[in-house]
Amino acid sequence: MNKDQTSGNWKQFTGKIKEQWGKLTDDDLTVVEGKRDQLIGKLQERYGYGKDVAETEVKNWEIRNKFRW
């Protein structure tokens, strides 16, 4: 998937991300901007997750929403 496709998908999925993780702000999602590792970092920051837990959360979300980076 190229950068333009990821960016387009990201815009579609930000609402679903906010439903899943309501503590993430619009500013957080702007910083993340479709970068998986940045999302994991923001989840660790906002929710106090360890890296393994944050990665598992994101992986499960990807599967449920059929999201590809």
Buried (B, 14 or more C-beta within 10 A) or exposed (E): EEEEEBEEBBEEBBEEBBEBBEEBEEEBBEBBEBBBEBBBBBBBEBEEBEEEBBBEBBEEBBEEBEBEB
